[in-house]
Protein backbone atom coordinates (compact mmCIF):
# COMPACT_ATOMS: atom_id res chain seq x y z
CA UNK A 1 0.00 0.00 0.00
CA UNK A 2 1.22 3.49 -0.81
CA UNK A 3 1.75 5.75 2.18
CA UNK A 4 -0.59 8.44 0.82
CA UNK A 5 -3.43 5.89 0.62
CA UNK A 6 -3.10 4.83 4.27
CA UNK A 7 -6.12 5.55 6.52
CA UNK A 8 -7.85 8.00 4.13
CA UNK A 9 -10.78 8.28 6.55
CA UNK A 10 -8.44 10.10 8.98
CA UNK A 11 -7.38 12.81 6.53
CA UNK A 12 -10.04 15.29 7.72
CA UNK A 13 -8.13 15.44 11.02
CA UNK A 14 -5.42 17.34 9.16
CA UNK A 15 -7.96 19.89 7.95
CA UNK A 16 -9.47 20.13 11.44
CA UNK A 17 -6.06 20.96 12.91
CA UNK A 18 -5.59 23.68 10.28
CA UNK A 19 -9.01 25.15 11.12
CA UNK A 20 -8.49 25.07 14.91
CA UNK A 21 -7.64 28.42 16.48
CA UNK A 22 -5.59 26.87 19.29
CA UNK A 23 -2.54 26.01 17.15
CA UNK A 24 -2.75 22.30 16.35
CA UNK A 25 -0.66 20.41 13.82
CA UNK A 26 -1.59 16.94 12.59
CA UNK A 27 1.28 14.65 11.57
CA UNK A 28 0.28 11.58 9.53
CA UNK A 29 2.53 8.60 10.20
CA UNK A 30 1.44 5.77 7.85
CA UNK A 31 2.44 2.35 9.14
CA UNK A 32 3.74 1.20 5.79
CA UNK A 33 7.05 -0.58 5.35
CA UNK A 34 8.65 -2.39 2.44
CA UNK A 35 7.97 -5.84 1.03
CA UNK A 36 5.24 -8.10 2.47
CA UNK A 37 3.34 -6.83 5.51
CA UNK A 38 4.75 -8.35 8.68
CA UNK A 39 8.10 -9.24 7.13
CA UNK A 40 11.42 -8.09 8.57
CA UNK A 41 11.76 -5.43 5.85
CA UNK A 42 8.24 -4.21 6.58
CA UNK A 43 8.97 -3.87 10.28
CA UNK A 44 12.23 -2.07 9.55
CA UNK A 45 10.36 0.42 7.39
CA UNK A 46 7.81 1.10 10.13
CA UNK A 47 10.60 1.62 12.67
CA UNK A 48 12.34 4.10 10.36
CA UNK A 49 9.08 6.01 9.99
CA UNK A 50 8.97 6.39 13.77
CA UNK A 51 12.55 7.61 13.86
CA UNK A 52 11.63 10.15 11.18
CA UNK A 53 8.51 11.03 13.18
CA UNK A 54 10.72 11.98 16.09
CA UNK A 55 12.47 14.57 13.90
CA UNK A 56 9.16 15.87 12.55
CA UNK A 57 7.83 16.35 16.07
CA UNK A 58 10.90 18.34 17.09
CA UNK A 59 10.62 20.52 13.97
CA UNK A 60 6.99 21.18 14.92
CA UNK A 61 7.83 21.96 18.55
CA UNK A 62 6.77 25.61 18.17
CA UNK A 63 3.13 24.49 17.86
CA UNK A 64 1.04 24.39 21.02
CA UNK A 65 -0.36 20.93 20.26
CA UNK A 66 0.68 18.09 17.92
CA UNK A 67 -1.68 15.27 16.89
CA UNK A 68 0.12 12.17 15.60
CA UNK A 69 -2.36 10.39 13.36
CA UNK A 70 -0.93 6.84 13.56
CA UNK A 71 1.64 5.02 15.62
CA UNK A 72 2.90 1.49 16.12
CA UNK A 73 3.27 0.77 19.82
CA UNK A 74 6.66 -0.93 20.12
CA UNK A 75 8.54 1.35 17.66
CA UNK A 76 7.10 4.39 19.43
CA UNK A 77 8.23 3.04 22.80
CA UNK A 78 11.78 2.74 21.44
CA UNK A 79 11.96 6.40 20.35
CA UNK A 80 9.69 7.97 22.97
CA UNK A 81 12.49 8.83 25.46
CA UNK A 82 13.82 11.25 22.83
CA UNK A 83 10.39 12.95 22.76
CA UNK A 84 10.23 13.28 26.56
CA UNK A 85 10.51 17.11 26.63
CA UNK A 86 7.56 17.36 24.20
CA UNK A 87 5.37 14.73 25.87
CA UNK A 88 2.75 17.19 27.19
CA UNK A 89 1.94 18.66 23.78
CA UNK A 90 1.87 15.49 21.63
CA UNK A 91 -1.31 13.39 21.39
CA UNK A 92 -0.98 9.94 19.80
CA UNK A 93 -4.13 8.69 18.09
CA UNK A 94 -5.08 5.20 19.27
CA UNK A 95 -6.62 3.20 16.44
CA UNK A 96 -5.55 -0.45 16.13
CA UNK A 97 -3.22 -0.17 19.12
CA UNK A 98 -5.74 -0.97 21.84
CA UNK A 99 -7.10 -4.20 20.28
CA UNK A 100 -3.53 -5.36 19.75
CA UNK A 101 -2.59 -4.55 23.36
CA UNK A 102 -5.57 -6.42 24.77
CA UNK A 103 -4.64 -9.68 23.04
CA UNK A 104 -0.84 -9.46 22.65
CA UNK A 105 1.48 -9.34 25.70
CA UNK A 106 4.29 -7.50 23.87
CA UNK A 107 1.90 -4.84 22.58
CA UNK A 108 0.31 -4.67 26.05
CA UNK A 109 3.69 -4.08 27.67
CA UNK A 110 4.50 -1.39 25.08
CA UNK A 111 1.23 0.53 25.45
CA UNK A 112 1.36 0.36 29.23
CA UNK A 113 4.99 1.52 29.16
CA UNK A 114 4.11 4.50 26.97
CA UNK A 115 1.29 5.46 29.33
CA UNK A 116 3.61 5.30 32.34
CA UNK A 117 6.21 7.42 30.54
CA UNK A 118 3.64 10.16 30.06
CA UNK A 119 2.35 9.59 26.52
CA UNK A 120 -0.98 11.29 25.94
CA UNK A 121 -3.67 9.67 23.83
CA UNK A 122 -6.16 10.89 21.29
CA UNK A 123 -9.10 8.47 21.31
CA UNK A 124 -11.86 8.16 18.72
CA UNK A 125 -15.50 8.25 19.88
CA UNK A 126 -15.17 7.39 23.58
CA UNK A 127 -12.62 6.40 26.20
CA UNK A 128 -15.12 5.15 28.77
CA UNK A 129 -13.82 1.59 29.04
CA UNK A 130 -13.65 -0.62 32.10
CA UNK A 131 -10.48 -2.48 33.06
CA UNK A 132 -8.08 -0.42 30.93
CA UNK A 133 -6.80 1.89 33.67
CA UNK A 134 -3.26 0.57 33.17
CA UNK A 135 -3.30 2.30 29.78
CA UNK A 136 -4.63 5.55 31.33
CA UNK A 137 -8.08 4.97 29.87
CA UNK A 138 -10.09 6.88 30.77
CA UNK A 139 -8.14 9.98 31.81
CA UNK A 140 -8.85 13.73 31.70
CA UNK A 141 -5.51 14.25 29.96
CA UNK A 142 -6.71 12.34 26.86
CA UNK A 143 -8.23 13.98 23.80
CA UNK A 144 -11.51 12.42 22.62
CA UNK A 145 -12.64 13.11 19.05
CA UNK A 146 -15.43 11.83 16.80
CA UNK A 147 -14.27 9.96 13.72
CA UNK A 148 -14.78 12.70 11.12
CA UNK A 149 -16.92 12.47 8.02
CA UNK A 150 -14.98 13.65 4.98
CA UNK A 151 -17.74 15.07 2.82
CA UNK A 152 -21.42 14.91 2.02
CA UNK A 153 -22.00 13.18 -1.32
CA UNK A 154 -25.21 12.51 -3.20
CA UNK A 155 -27.00 9.17 -3.04
CA UNK A 156 -27.79 7.71 -6.46
CA UNK A 157 -30.29 4.99 -5.55
CA UNK A 158 -33.97 5.20 -6.52
CA UNK A 159 -36.36 4.99 -3.58
CA UNK A 160 -38.94 3.02 -5.60
CA UNK A 161 -36.45 0.24 -6.38
CA UNK A 162 -36.01 -2.87 -4.20
CA UNK A 163 -33.85 -2.16 -1.15
CA UNK A 164 -30.13 -2.66 -1.65
CA UNK A 165 -28.05 -4.15 1.18
CA UNK A 166 -24.29 -3.80 0.88
CA UNK A 167 -21.33 -5.59 2.45
CA UNK A 168 -17.91 -4.03 1.82
CA UNK A 169 -14.26 -4.87 2.43
CA UNK A 170 -11.54 -7.22 1.29
CA UNK A 171 -13.13 -10.67 0.98
CA UNK A 172 -11.64 -13.41 3.15
CA UNK A 173 -13.75 -16.31 4.49
CA UNK A 174 -12.20 -15.99 7.96
CA UNK A 175 -13.63 -12.46 8.26
CA UNK A 176 -17.11 -13.94 8.54
CA UNK A 177 -18.29 -12.43 5.26
CA UNK A 178 -19.49 -15.80 3.93
CA UNK A 179 -21.92 -16.34 6.78
CA UNK A 180 -23.08 -12.73 6.69
CA UNK A 181 -23.85 -12.78 2.95
CA UNK A 182 -25.67 -16.13 3.17
CA UNK A 183 -27.83 -14.85 6.04
CA UNK A 184 -28.73 -11.71 4.11
CA UNK A 185 -29.68 -13.68 0.99
CA UNK A 186 -31.77 -16.10 3.06
CA UNK A 187 -33.53 -13.59 5.32
CA UNK A 188 -33.94 -10.61 2.98
CA UNK A 189 -35.37 -12.19 -0.21
CA UNK A 190 -37.02 -8.93 -1.29
CA UNK A 191 -33.68 -7.08 -1.29
CA UNK A 192 -30.67 -6.95 -3.57
CA UNK A 193 -27.55 -8.10 -1.71
CA UNK A 194 -24.32 -6.52 -2.96
CA UNK A 195 -20.74 -7.46 -2.03
CA UNK A 196 -18.38 -4.59 -2.77
CA UNK A 197 -14.90 -6.13 -2.66
CA UNK A 198 -11.53 -5.33 -4.28
CA UNK A 199 -11.06 -9.06 -5.02
CA UNK A 200 -14.43 -9.92 -6.68
CA UNK A 201 -13.22 -13.23 -8.12
CA UNK A 202 -13.16 -14.68 -4.58
CA UNK A 203 -16.92 -14.33 -3.93
CA UNK A 204 -18.83 -17.46 -5.02
CA UNK A 205 -22.13 -17.16 -3.12
CA UNK A 206 -25.37 -17.60 -5.13
CA UNK A 207 -27.74 -14.66 -5.03
CA UNK A 208 -25.06 -12.06 -4.29
CA UNK A 209 -24.34 -9.27 -6.77
CA UNK A 210 -20.57 -8.70 -6.74
CA UNK A 211 -19.05 -5.27 -7.41
CA UNK A 212 -15.33 -4.62 -7.90
CA UNK A 213 -14.35 -1.82 -5.48
CA UNK A 214 -10.61 -1.82 -6.17
CA UNK A 215 -10.71 1.96 -6.76
CA UNK A 216 -11.91 4.59 -4.33
CA UNK A 217 -14.42 5.89 -6.88
CA UNK A 218 -15.95 2.42 -7.33
CA UNK A 219 -16.09 1.91 -3.56
CA UNK A 220 -17.94 5.18 -2.95
CA UNK A 221 -20.27 4.58 -5.88
CA UNK A 222 -21.14 1.19 -4.41
CA UNK A 223 -21.83 2.73 -0.98
CA UNK A 224 -24.01 5.47 -2.46
CA UNK A 225 -26.10 2.87 -4.28
CA UNK A 226 -27.00 1.00 -1.08
CA UNK A 227 -29.84 1.60 1.34
CA UNK A 228 -27.93 -0.13 4.13
CA UNK A 229 -24.32 -1.18 4.70
CA UNK A 230 -23.91 -4.18 7.01
CA UNK A 231 -20.74 -5.02 8.93
CA UNK A 232 -19.99 -8.23 10.79
CA UNK A 233 -16.89 -6.86 12.48
CA UNK A 234 -14.65 -9.29 14.35
CA UNK A 235 -14.79 -8.67 18.11
CA UNK A 236 -11.03 -9.11 18.56
CA UNK A 237 -10.32 -6.32 16.07
CA UNK A 238 -13.19 -3.85 16.50
CA UNK A 239 -14.37 -4.01 20.10
CA UNK A 240 -12.11 -0.99 20.86
CA UNK A 241 -11.87 0.45 17.35
CA UNK A 242 -13.92 2.83 15.22
CA UNK A 243 -14.79 2.00 11.62
CA UNK A 244 -13.93 3.98 8.51
CA UNK A 245 -16.71 2.46 6.35
CA UNK A 246 -19.34 3.75 8.81
CA UNK A 247 -18.12 7.30 8.18
CA UNK A 248 -17.93 6.69 4.42
CA UNK A 249 -21.46 5.25 4.31
CA UNK A 250 -22.98 8.05 6.39
CA UNK A 251 -21.41 10.61 4.05
CA UNK A 252 -23.30 8.91 1.21
CA UNK A 253 -26.62 8.94 3.06
CA UNK A 254 -26.41 5.16 3.54
CA UNK A 255 -27.49 3.65 6.86
CA UNK A 256 -25.23 1.20 8.68
CA UNK A 257 -25.94 -1.95 10.69
CA UNK A 258 -23.09 -3.07 12.93
CA UNK A 259 -22.34 -5.26 15.98
CA UNK A 260 -23.05 -3.72 19.38
CA UNK A 261 -19.44 -2.88 20.34
CA UNK A 262 -18.70 0.26 22.42
CA UNK A 263 -16.99 2.39 19.76
CA UNK A 264 -19.18 1.21 16.88
CA UNK A 265 -22.35 1.88 18.90
CA UNK A 266 -21.16 5.41 19.74
CA UNK A 267 -20.13 6.03 16.14
CA UNK A 268 -23.50 4.95 14.74
CA UNK A 269 -25.73 6.66 17.32
CA UNK A 270 -23.90 9.92 18.16
CA UNK A 271 -24.92 12.71 17.88
CA UNK A 272 -27.93 11.35 15.96
CA UNK A 273 -28.54 7.77 14.77
CA UNK A 274 -27.55 6.77 11.23
CA UNK A 275 -28.20 3.06 11.66
CA UNK A 276 -28.80 0.15 13.99
CA UNK A 277 -26.76 -2.26 16.13
CA UNK A 278 -27.20 -5.98 16.76
CA UNK A 279 -25.86 -8.27 19.49
CA UNK A 280 -25.86 -11.58 17.60
CA UNK A 281 -26.02 -12.59 13.94
CA UNK A 282 -29.48 -13.98 14.59
CA UNK A 283 -30.62 -10.42 15.43
CA UNK A 284 -28.93 -8.92 12.37
CA UNK A 285 -31.74 -9.43 9.76
CA UNK A 286 -34.26 -7.66 11.98
CA UNK A 287 -31.82 -4.77 12.51
CA UNK A 288 -31.42 -4.54 8.72
CA UNK A 289 -35.19 -4.38 8.25
CA UNK A 290 -35.45 -1.59 10.85
CA UNK A 291 -32.73 0.36 9.07
CA UNK A 292 -34.39 -0.05 5.65
CA UNK A 293 -37.72 1.17 7.04
CA UNK A 294 -36.03 4.19 8.61
CA UNK A 295 -34.19 5.05 5.39
CA UNK A 296 -37.35 4.81 3.30
CA UNK A 297 -39.19 7.09 5.76
CA UNK A 298 -36.32 9.57 5.89
CA UNK A 299 -35.86 8.75 9.56
CA UNK A 300 -32.07 9.22 9.71
CA UNK A 301 -30.71 12.76 9.76
CA UNK A 302 -27.51 12.24 7.77
CA UNK A 303 -27.01 15.97 7.30
CA UNK A 304 -26.95 16.63 11.06
CA UNK A 305 -24.60 13.68 11.56
CA UNK A 306 -22.16 14.89 8.89
CA UNK A 307 -22.24 18.47 10.18
CA UNK A 308 -21.47 17.35 13.73
CA UNK A 309 -18.52 15.31 12.45
CA UNK A 310 -17.16 17.76 9.88
CA UNK A 311 -13.61 19.10 9.96
CA UNK A 312 -14.94 22.36 11.43
CA UNK A 313 -16.79 20.53 14.20
CA UNK A 314 -13.65 18.58 15.05
CA UNK A 315 -11.68 21.85 15.04
CA UNK A 316 -14.15 23.29 17.54
CA UNK A 317 -13.62 20.23 19.73
CA UNK A 318 -9.84 20.74 19.54
CA UNK A 319 -10.25 24.35 20.66
CA UNK A 320 -12.54 23.32 23.51
CA UNK A 321 -10.05 20.72 24.69
CA UNK A 322 -7.18 23.19 24.48
CA UNK A 323 -9.04 25.70 26.63
CA UNK A 324 -9.73 22.99 29.20
CA UNK A 325 -6.10 21.88 29.31
CA UNK A 326 -4.74 25.40 29.54
CA UNK A 327 -7.31 26.80 31.91
C-alpha positions as CSV (number, residue, x, y, z in Angstrom):
1,X,0.0,0.0,0.0
2,X,1.2,3.5,-0.8
3,X,1.8,5.8,2.2
4,X,-0.6,8.4,0.8
5,X,-3.4,5.9,0.6
6,X,-3.1,4.8,4.3
7,X,-6.1,5.6,6.5
8,X,-7.9,8.0,4.1
9,X,-10.8,8.3,6.6
10,X,-8.4,10.1,9.0
11,X,-7.4,12.8,6.5
12,X,-10.0,15.3,7.7
13,X,-8.1,15.4,11.0
14,X,-5.4,17.3,9.2
15,X,-8.0,19.9,7.9
16,X,-9.5,20.1,11.4
17,X,-6.1,21.0,12.9
18,X,-5.6,23.7,10.3
19,X,-9.0,25.2,11.1
20,X,-8.5,25.1,14.9
21,X,-7.6,28.4,16.5
22,X,-5.6,26.9,19.3
23,X,-2.5,26.0,17.1
24,X,-2.8,22.3,16.3
25,X,-0.7,20.4,13.8
26,X,-1.6,16.9,12.6
27,X,1.3,14.6,11.6
28,X,0.3,11.6,9.5
29,X,2.5,8.6,10.2
30,X,1.4,5.8,7.8
31,X,2.4,2.3,9.1
32,X,3.7,1.2,5.8
33,X,7.1,-0.6,5.3
34,X,8.7,-2.4,2.4
35,X,8.0,-5.8,1.0
36,X,5.2,-8.1,2.5
37,X,3.3,-6.8,5.5
38,X,4.8,-8.4,8.7
39,X,8.1,-9.2,7.1
40,X,11.4,-8.1,8.6
41,X,11.8,-5.4,5.9
42,X,8.2,-4.2,6.6
43,X,9.0,-3.9,10.3
44,X,12.2,-2.1,9.5
45,X,10.4,0.4,7.4
46,X,7.8,1.1,10.1
47,X,10.6,1.6,12.7
48,X,12.3,4.1,10.4
49,X,9.1,6.0,10.0
50,X,9.0,6.4,13.8
51,X,12.6,7.6,13.9
52,X,11.6,10.1,11.2
53,X,8.5,11.0,13.2
54,X,10.7,12.0,16.1
55,X,12.5,14.6,13.9
56,X,9.2,15.9,12.5
57,X,7.8,16.4,16.1
58,X,10.9,18.3,17.1
59,X,10.6,20.5,14.0
60,X,7.0,21.2,14.9
61,X,7.8,22.0,18.6
62,X,6.8,25.6,18.2
63,X,3.1,24.5,17.9
64,X,1.0,24.4,21.0
65,X,-0.4,20.9,20.3
66,X,0.7,18.1,17.9
67,X,-1.7,15.3,16.9
68,X,0.1,12.2,15.6
69,X,-2.4,10.4,13.4
70,X,-0.9,6.8,13.6
71,X,1.6,5.0,15.6
72,X,2.9,1.5,16.1
73,X,3.3,0.8,19.8
74,X,6.7,-0.9,20.1
75,X,8.5,1.3,17.7
76,X,7.1,4.4,19.4
77,X,8.2,3.0,22.8
78,X,11.8,2.7,21.4
79,X,12.0,6.4,20.3
80,X,9.7,8.0,23.0
81,X,12.5,8.8,25.5
82,X,13.8,11.3,22.8
83,X,10.4,13.0,22.8
84,X,10.2,13.3,26.6
85,X,10.5,17.1,26.6
86,X,7.6,17.4,24.2
87,X,5.4,14.7,25.9
88,X,2.8,17.2,27.2
89,X,1.9,18.7,23.8
90,X,1.9,15.5,21.6
91,X,-1.3,13.4,21.4
92,X,-1.0,9.9,19.8
93,X,-4.1,8.7,18.1
94,X,-5.1,5.2,19.3
95,X,-6.6,3.2,16.4
96,X,-5.6,-0.4,16.1
97,X,-3.2,-0.2,19.1
98,X,-5.7,-1.0,21.8
99,X,-7.1,-4.2,20.3
100,X,-3.5,-5.4,19.8
101,X,-2.6,-4.5,23.4
102,X,-5.6,-6.4,24.8
103,X,-4.6,-9.7,23.0
104,X,-0.8,-9.5,22.7
105,X,1.5,-9.3,25.7
106,X,4.3,-7.5,23.9
107,X,1.9,-4.8,22.6
108,X,0.3,-4.7,26.0
109,X,3.7,-4.1,27.7
110,X,4.5,-1.4,25.1
111,X,1.2,0.5,25.4
112,X,1.4,0.4,29.2
113,X,5.0,1.5,29.2
114,X,4.1,4.5,27.0
115,X,1.3,5.5,29.3
116,X,3.6,5.3,32.3
117,X,6.2,7.4,30.5
118,X,3.6,10.2,30.1
119,X,2.4,9.6,26.5
120,X,-1.0,11.3,25.9
121,X,-3.7,9.7,23.8
122,X,-6.2,10.9,21.3
123,X,-9.1,8.5,21.3
124,X,-11.9,8.2,18.7
125,X,-15.5,8.2,19.9
126,X,-15.2,7.4,23.6
127,X,-12.6,6.4,26.2
128,X,-15.1,5.2,28.8
129,X,-13.8,1.6,29.0
130,X,-13.7,-0.6,32.1
131,X,-10.5,-2.5,33.1
132,X,-8.1,-0.4,30.9
133,X,-6.8,1.9,33.7
134,X,-3.3,0.6,33.2
135,X,-3.3,2.3,29.8
136,X,-4.6,5.5,31.3
137,X,-8.1,5.0,29.9
138,X,-10.1,6.9,30.8
139,X,-8.1,10.0,31.8
140,X,-8.8,13.7,31.7
141,X,-5.5,14.2,30.0
142,X,-6.7,12.3,26.9
143,X,-8.2,14.0,23.8
144,X,-11.5,12.4,22.6
145,X,-12.6,13.1,19.0
146,X,-15.4,11.8,16.8
147,X,-14.3,10.0,13.7
148,X,-14.8,12.7,11.1
149,X,-16.9,12.5,8.0
150,X,-15.0,13.7,5.0
151,X,-17.7,15.1,2.8
152,X,-21.4,14.9,2.0
153,X,-22.0,13.2,-1.3
154,X,-25.2,12.5,-3.2
155,X,-27.0,9.2,-3.0
156,X,-27.8,7.7,-6.5
157,X,-30.3,5.0,-5.6
158,X,-34.0,5.2,-6.5
159,X,-36.4,5.0,-3.6
160,X,-38.9,3.0,-5.6
161,X,-36.5,0.2,-6.4
162,X,-36.0,-2.9,-4.2
163,X,-33.9,-2.2,-1.1
164,X,-30.1,-2.7,-1.7
165,X,-28.0,-4.1,1.2
166,X,-24.3,-3.8,0.9
167,X,-21.3,-5.6,2.4
168,X,-17.9,-4.0,1.8
169,X,-14.3,-4.9,2.4
170,X,-11.5,-7.2,1.3
171,X,-13.1,-10.7,1.0
172,X,-11.6,-13.4,3.1
173,X,-13.8,-16.3,4.5
174,X,-12.2,-16.0,8.0
175,X,-13.6,-12.5,8.3
176,X,-17.1,-13.9,8.5
177,X,-18.3,-12.4,5.3
178,X,-19.5,-15.8,3.9
179,X,-21.9,-16.3,6.8
180,X,-23.1,-12.7,6.7
181,X,-23.9,-12.8,3.0
182,X,-25.7,-16.1,3.2
183,X,-27.8,-14.8,6.0
184,X,-28.7,-11.7,4.1
185,X,-29.7,-13.7,1.0
186,X,-31.8,-16.1,3.1
187,X,-33.5,-13.6,5.3
188,X,-33.9,-10.6,3.0
189,X,-35.4,-12.2,-0.2
190,X,-37.0,-8.9,-1.3
191,X,-33.7,-7.1,-1.3
192,X,-30.7,-6.9,-3.6
193,X,-27.5,-8.1,-1.7
194,X,-24.3,-6.5,-3.0
195,X,-20.7,-7.5,-2.0
196,X,-18.4,-4.6,-2.8
197,X,-14.9,-6.1,-2.7
198,X,-11.5,-5.3,-4.3
199,X,-11.1,-9.1,-5.0
200,X,-14.4,-9.9,-6.7
201,X,-13.2,-13.2,-8.1
202,X,-13.2,-14.7,-4.6
203,X,-16.9,-14.3,-3.9
204,X,-18.8,-17.5,-5.0
205,X,-22.1,-17.2,-3.1
206,X,-25.4,-17.6,-5.1
207,X,-27.7,-14.7,-5.0
208,X,-25.1,-12.1,-4.3
209,X,-24.3,-9.3,-6.8
210,X,-20.6,-8.7,-6.7
211,X,-19.0,-5.3,-7.4
212,X,-15.3,-4.6,-7.9
213,X,-14.3,-1.8,-5.5
214,X,-10.6,-1.8,-6.2
215,X,-10.7,2.0,-6.8
216,X,-11.9,4.6,-4.3
217,X,-14.4,5.9,-6.9
218,X,-16.0,2.4,-7.3
219,X,-16.1,1.9,-3.6
220,X,-17.9,5.2,-3.0
221,X,-20.3,4.6,-5.9
222,X,-21.1,1.2,-4.4
223,X,-21.8,2.7,-1.0
224,X,-24.0,5.5,-2.5
225,X,-26.1,2.9,-4.3
226,X,-27.0,1.0,-1.1
227,X,-29.8,1.6,1.3
228,X,-27.9,-0.1,4.1
229,X,-24.3,-1.2,4.7
230,X,-23.9,-4.2,7.0
231,X,-20.7,-5.0,8.9
232,X,-20.0,-8.2,10.8
233,X,-16.9,-6.9,12.5
234,X,-14.6,-9.3,14.4
235,X,-14.8,-8.7,18.1
236,X,-11.0,-9.1,18.6
237,X,-10.3,-6.3,16.1
238,X,-13.2,-3.9,16.5
239,X,-14.4,-4.0,20.1
240,X,-12.1,-1.0,20.9
241,X,-11.9,0.4,17.4
242,X,-13.9,2.8,15.2
243,X,-14.8,2.0,11.6
244,X,-13.9,4.0,8.5
245,X,-16.7,2.5,6.3
246,X,-19.3,3.8,8.8
247,X,-18.1,7.3,8.2
248,X,-17.9,6.7,4.4
249,X,-21.5,5.3,4.3
250,X,-23.0,8.1,6.4
251,X,-21.4,10.6,4.1
252,X,-23.3,8.9,1.2
253,X,-26.6,8.9,3.1
254,X,-26.4,5.2,3.5
255,X,-27.5,3.6,6.9
256,X,-25.2,1.2,8.7
257,X,-25.9,-1.9,10.7
258,X,-23.1,-3.1,12.9
259,X,-22.3,-5.3,16.0
260,X,-23.0,-3.7,19.4
261,X,-19.4,-2.9,20.3
262,X,-18.7,0.3,22.4
263,X,-17.0,2.4,19.8
264,X,-19.2,1.2,16.9
265,X,-22.3,1.9,18.9
266,X,-21.2,5.4,19.7
267,X,-20.1,6.0,16.1
268,X,-23.5,4.9,14.7
269,X,-25.7,6.7,17.3
270,X,-23.9,9.9,18.2
271,X,-24.9,12.7,17.9
272,X,-27.9,11.4,16.0
273,X,-28.5,7.8,14.8
274,X,-27.6,6.8,11.2
275,X,-28.2,3.1,11.7
276,X,-28.8,0.1,14.0
277,X,-26.8,-2.3,16.1
278,X,-27.2,-6.0,16.8
279,X,-25.9,-8.3,19.5
280,X,-25.9,-11.6,17.6
281,X,-26.0,-12.6,13.9
282,X,-29.5,-14.0,14.6
283,X,-30.6,-10.4,15.4
284,X,-28.9,-8.9,12.4
285,X,-31.7,-9.4,9.8
286,X,-34.3,-7.7,12.0
287,X,-31.8,-4.8,12.5
288,X,-31.4,-4.5,8.7
289,X,-35.2,-4.4,8.2
290,X,-35.4,-1.6,10.9
291,X,-32.7,0.4,9.1
292,X,-34.4,-0.1,5.7
293,X,-37.7,1.2,7.0
294,X,-36.0,4.2,8.6
295,X,-34.2,5.0,5.4
296,X,-37.3,4.8,3.3
297,X,-39.2,7.1,5.8
298,X,-36.3,9.6,5.9
299,X,-35.9,8.8,9.6
300,X,-32.1,9.2,9.7
301,X,-30.7,12.8,9.8
302,X,-27.5,12.2,7.8
303,X,-27.0,16.0,7.3
304,X,-26.9,16.6,11.1
305,X,-24.6,13.7,11.6
306,X,-22.2,14.9,8.9
307,X,-22.2,18.5,10.2
308,X,-21.5,17.4,13.7
309,X,-18.5,15.3,12.5
310,X,-17.2,17.8,9.9
311,X,-13.6,19.1,10.0
312,X,-14.9,22.4,11.4
313,X,-16.8,20.5,14.2
314,X,-13.6,18.6,15.0
315,X,-11.7,21.9,15.0
316,X,-14.2,23.3,17.5
317,X,-13.6,20.2,19.7
318,X,-9.8,20.7,19.5
319,X,-10.2,24.4,20.7
320,X,-12.5,23.3,23.5
321,X,-10.1,20.7,24.7
322,X,-7.2,23.2,24.5
323,X,-9.0,25.7,26.6
324,X,-9.7,23.0,29.2
325,X,-6.1,21.9,29.3
326,X,-4.7,25.4,29.5
327,X,-7.3,26.8,31.9
